[in-house]
Amino acid sequence: MLKSARTLLCLLAALPLAADGTAMLKDAITYYYGNGAVALIKEANSGKFHISPAGYLIVLDETGKTLIHGESSRLIGVNMTNLKDARGRLYIKEALDARAKGKGKVHFFMPQGSSQVKATLQWEFQEGVLFGWVMAGEL
């Protein structure tokens, strides 16, 4: 068991880390423009933008419906507009309502076991699609 835990830690240490998720978010948007939405969804579902120490990608349509969710594929197709954080904040709705700004950040609290951790949704709207990078900790 200890050997597999060490292996996992080595694998995690080898993953590229982004200081604030900006690089990963830009990679996803660049991939989208270079290859299209279908290719991005396929690539994301194969694991390219899934959860890592740097966070994970979410992509929502203009109504708040999840197209890609790097933490849980069970959320694909789910409208996240009314999703509340651990303290009742409608953080997805906040990002959707601020789409005219083009990009921004929303800080919220995620449940983690019996406690809560600060998290940030860094988002950018492109052609009616919200690209977001979720990362535990404040950006």
C-alpha beads as a LAMMPS data file, in Angstrom:
LAMMPS data file: protein, C-alpha beads

139 atoms
138 bonds

1 atom types
1 bond types

-500.0 500.0 xlo xhi
-500.0 500.0 ylo yhi
-500.0 500.0 zlo zhi

Masses

1 110.0

Atoms # bond

1 1 1 0.000 0.000 0.000
2 1 1 2.781 2.416 0.872
3 1 1 4.492 1.763 -2.473
4 1 1 1.316 2.615 -4.429
5 1 1 0.838 5.813 -2.404
6 1 1 4.419 6.824 -3.231
7 1 1 3.796 6.078 -6.906
8 1 1 0.648 8.211 -6.865
9 1 1 2.505 11.103 -5.225
10 1 1 5.254 10.871 -7.849
11 1 1 2.665 10.924 -10.633
12 1 1 0.912 13.926 -9.110
13 1 1 4.221 15.754 -8.685
14 1 1 4.968 15.202 -12.373
15 1 1 1.732 16.880 -13.517
16 1 1 2.088 20.440 -14.795
17 1 1 0.913 22.950 -12.217
18 1 1 -0.602 26.310 -13.075
19 1 1 -0.193 28.995 -10.453
20 1 1 -3.743 30.205 -10.891
21 1 1 -5.380 28.044 -13.548
22 1 1 -4.914 30.688 -16.245
23 1 1 -2.653 28.485 -18.376
24 1 1 -4.994 25.493 -18.219
25 1 1 -8.016 27.658 -19.036
26 1 1 -6.199 29.173 -22.007
27 1 1 -5.167 25.677 -23.182
28 1 1 -8.804 24.565 -23.175
29 1 1 -9.989 27.666 -25.046
30 1 1 -7.168 27.346 -27.587
31 1 1 -8.041 23.683 -28.077
32 1 1 -11.694 24.675 -28.574
33 1 1 -10.844 27.216 -31.284
34 1 1 -8.349 24.930 -32.985
35 1 1 -10.406 21.749 -32.948
36 1 1 -14.027 22.652 -32.176
37 1 1 -16.428 21.945 -29.342
38 1 1 -16.934 18.265 -30.151
39 1 1 -13.181 17.614 -30.132
40 1 1 -12.745 19.502 -26.847
41 1 1 -15.533 17.479 -25.234
42 1 1 -13.974 14.241 -26.520
43 1 1 -10.515 15.251 -25.311
44 1 1 -11.823 16.363 -21.928
45 1 1 -13.790 13.148 -21.507
46 1 1 -10.603 11.184 -22.203
47 1 1 -8.949 12.915 -19.262
48 1 1 -6.949 15.824 -20.714
49 1 1 -8.579 18.514 -18.563
50 1 1 -9.686 16.399 -15.611
51 1 1 -8.953 16.993 -11.989
52 1 1 -5.312 17.504 -11.105
53 1 1 -3.410 19.415 -8.428
54 1 1 -3.974 22.483 -10.630
55 1 1 -7.771 22.080 -10.617
56 1 1 -10.220 21.026 -13.305
57 1 1 -12.082 22.352 -16.318
58 1 1 -15.807 22.983 -16.543
59 1 1 -17.605 24.146 -19.677
60 1 1 -21.209 25.353 -19.578
61 1 1 -23.536 26.545 -22.305
62 1 1 -25.284 29.929 -22.016
63 1 1 -28.129 28.405 -19.966
64 1 1 -25.791 26.849 -17.374
65 1 1 -25.995 23.281 -18.703
66 1 1 -22.757 21.361 -18.167
67 1 1 -20.943 20.275 -21.314
68 1 1 -17.688 19.248 -19.604
69 1 1 -16.980 18.693 -15.913
70 1 1 -13.460 17.600 -15.072
71 1 1 -14.321 16.355 -11.597
72 1 1 -17.482 14.356 -12.257
73 1 1 -18.884 13.076 -15.547
74 1 1 -22.214 12.594 -13.704
75 1 1 -22.709 16.359 -13.933
76 1 1 -22.580 16.455 -17.747
77 1 1 -25.982 17.613 -19.007
78 1 1 -26.963 19.027 -15.608
79 1 1 -27.984 22.692 -15.364
80 1 1 -25.729 24.166 -12.667
81 1 1 -27.323 27.631 -12.481
82 1 1 -28.932 26.967 -9.104
83 1 1 -25.944 25.101 -7.645
84 1 1 -25.062 26.521 -4.238
85 1 1 -21.692 26.376 -2.565
86 1 1 -21.211 25.117 0.996
87 1 1 -22.460 28.484 2.325
88 1 1 -25.424 28.926 -0.009
89 1 1 -23.822 31.169 -2.652
90 1 1 -25.044 30.728 -6.256
91 1 1 -21.528 31.010 -7.664
92 1 1 -22.287 29.556 -11.121
93 1 1 -25.220 31.967 -11.525
94 1 1 -22.898 34.818 -10.538
95 1 1 -20.502 33.921 -13.355
96 1 1 -23.337 33.533 -15.854
97 1 1 -24.868 36.867 -14.820
98 1 1 -21.491 38.606 -15.273
99 1 1 -20.927 37.263 -18.810
100 1 1 -20.889 40.811 -20.234
101 1 1 -17.527 41.323 -18.478
102 1 1 -16.027 38.561 -20.644
103 1 1 -13.998 36.995 -17.859
104 1 1 -13.617 37.013 -14.130
105 1 1 -13.381 35.044 -10.916
106 1 1 -15.886 33.902 -8.335
107 1 1 -14.721 32.755 -4.918
108 1 1 -16.790 30.132 -3.127
109 1 1 -16.573 27.350 -0.544
110 1 1 -16.470 23.647 -1.457
111 1 1 -17.346 20.935 1.015
112 1 1 -14.397 18.706 1.829
113 1 1 -15.302 15.971 4.246
114 1 1 -16.832 17.623 7.277
115 1 1 -15.209 21.000 6.584
116 1 1 -15.168 23.636 3.854
117 1 1 -12.299 24.865 1.690
118 1 1 -12.019 28.120 -0.219
119 1 1 -12.138 27.660 -3.970
120 1 1 -12.131 29.845 -7.048
121 1 1 -13.939 29.544 -10.344
122 1 1 -11.889 31.444 -12.915
123 1 1 -14.092 31.867 -15.985
124 1 1 -14.101 33.267 -19.473
125 1 1 -16.973 33.561 -21.949
126 1 1 -16.284 32.757 -25.583
127 1 1 -19.098 32.638 -28.159
128 1 1 -21.777 32.083 -25.512
129 1 1 -19.853 29.314 -23.768
130 1 1 -18.494 29.622 -20.232
131 1 1 -15.059 28.055 -19.871
132 1 1 -14.133 27.741 -16.233
133 1 1 -11.225 26.449 -14.211
134 1 1 -12.000 25.392 -10.637
135 1 1 -9.177 25.365 -8.144
136 1 1 -9.154 24.884 -4.396
137 1 1 -7.608 27.867 -2.680
138 1 1 -7.939 31.538 -3.423
139 1 1 -6.531 32.866 -6.684

Bonds

1 1 1 2
2 1 2 3
3 1 3 4
4 1 4 5
5 1 5 6
6 1 6 7
7 1 7 8
8 1 8 9
9 1 9 10
10 1 10 11
11 1 11 12
12 1 12 13
13 1 13 14
14 1 14 15
15 1 15 16
16 1 16 17
17 1 17 18
18 1 18 19
19 1 19 20
20 1 20 21
21 1 21 22
22 1 22 23
23 1 23 24
24 1 24 25
25 1 25 26
26 1 26 27
27 1 27 28
28 1 28 29
29 1 29 30
30 1 30 31
31 1 31 32
32 1 32 33
33 1 33 34
34 1 34 35
35 1 35 36
36 1 36 37
37 1 37 38
38 1 38 39
39 1 39 40
40 1 40 41
41 1 41 42
42 1 42 43
43 1 43 44
44 1 44 45
45 1 45 46
46 1 46 47
47 1 47 48
48 1 48 49
49 1 49 50
50 1 50 51
51 1 51 52
52 1 52 53
53 1 53 54
54 1 54 55
55 1 55 56
56 1 56 57
57 1 57 58
58 1 58 59
59 1 59 60
60 1 60 61
61 1 61 62
62 1 62 63
63 1 63 64
64 1 64 65
65 1 65 66
66 1 66 67
67 1 67 68
68 1 68 69
69 1 69 70
70 1 70 71
71 1 71 72
72 1 72 73
73 1 73 74
74 1 74 75
75 1 75 76
76 1 76 77
77 1 77 78
78 1 78 79
79 1 79 80
80 1 80 81
81 1 81 82
82 1 82 83
83 1 83 84
84 1 84 85
85 1 85 86
86 1 86 87
87 1 87 88
88 1 88 89
89 1 89 90
90 1 90 91
91 1 91 92
92 1 92 93
93 1 93 94
94 1 94 95
95 1 95 96
96 1 96 97
97 1 97 98
98 1 98 99
99 1 99 100
100 1 100 101
101 1 101 102
102 1 102 103
103 1 103 104
104 1 104 105
105 1 105 106
106 1 106 107
107 1 107 108
108 1 108 109
109 1 109 110
110 1 110 111
111 1 111 112
112 1 112 113
113 1 113 114
114 1 114 115
115 1 115 116
116 1 116 117
117 1 117 118
118 1 118 119
119 1 119 120
120 1 120 121
121 1 121 122
122 1 122 123
123 1 123 124
124 1 124 125
125 1 125 126
126 1 126 127
127 1 127 128
128 1 128 129
129 1 129 130
130 1 130 131
131 1 131 132
132 1 132 133
133 1 133 134
134 1 134 135
135 1 135 136
136 1 136 137
137 1 137 138
138 1 138 139
